Amino acid sequence: MNKYKMVITWSNDDDAFLVEVPELPGCMADGRTRAEAIDNAEQVIQEWIDMAKEMGREIPTPIERMETA
């Protein structure tokens, strides 16, 4: 299971839930339900990490928690 933050929003334009993973640039997924969007994001996160490893790129460390002011 990944430990990366996922930001989930609803898109009226796409009629789908969208998931962005802020620590992994360009890592996004979608789904018709929240559960589907999260499942798709889990897969995309692993693919992002696998590709970064293949390319010899640094893999960001997951943010432990959000800082509050």
C-alpha positions in Angstrom: 0.0 0.0 0.0 1.3 3.4 -0.9 1.8 6.2 1.6 1.5 9.1 -0.7 -1.1 11.8 -0.2 -4.0 11.7 -2.6 -6.2 14.7 -3.4 -9.6 13.6 -4.5 -12.0 15.9 -6.2 -15.2 15.6 -8.3 -15.2 16.9 -11.9 -18.5 17.9 -13.5 -16.8 18.2 -16.8 -15.4 14.7 -16.7 -18.3 13.2 -14.7 -15.7 11.4 -12.6 -13.7 11.6 -9.4 -10.1 12.8 -10.0 -7.1 11.9 -7.9 -3.9 13.9 -7.9 -0.7 12.7 -6.0 1.1 16.0 -5.2 4.5 14.4 -4.3 4.7 12.6 -7.7 4.6 15.2 -10.5 2.1 14.3 -13.2 0.7 11.4 -11.3 -3.1 11.4 -11.7 -6.0 9.0 -12.0 -9.8 9.1 -12.3 -12.8 6.8 -11.8 -16.6 6.7 -11.8 -16.6 6.2 -8.1 -14.3 7.3 -5.3 -13.2 3.7 -4.7 -12.5 3.2 -8.4 -10.5 6.4 -8.6 -8.4 5.4 -5.5 -7.8 1.9 -6.9 -6.7 3.5 -10.2 -4.5 5.9 -8.4 -2.8 3.1 -6.5 -1.9 1.4 -9.8 -0.7 4.7 -11.4 1.4 5.4 -8.3 3.2 2.0 -8.7 3.7 2.6 -12.4 5.1 6.1 -11.7 7.6 4.6 -9.2 8.5 1.8 -11.5 9.2 4.2 -14.4 11.2 6.5 -12.1 13.4 3.6 -11.1 13.9 2.5 -14.7 15.0 6.0 -15.6 17.3 6.4 -12.6 15.2 9.3 -11.1 14.8 10.1 -7.5 11.6 8.8 -5.9 10.1 11.4 -3.5 9.6 10.5 0.1 5.9 10.5 1.1 4.9 13.6 3.2 4.1 12.4 6.7 1.5 15.0 7.5 0.4 18.4 6.5 1.9 21.3 8.5 -0.7 23.6 10.1 -0.2 27.3 10.8 
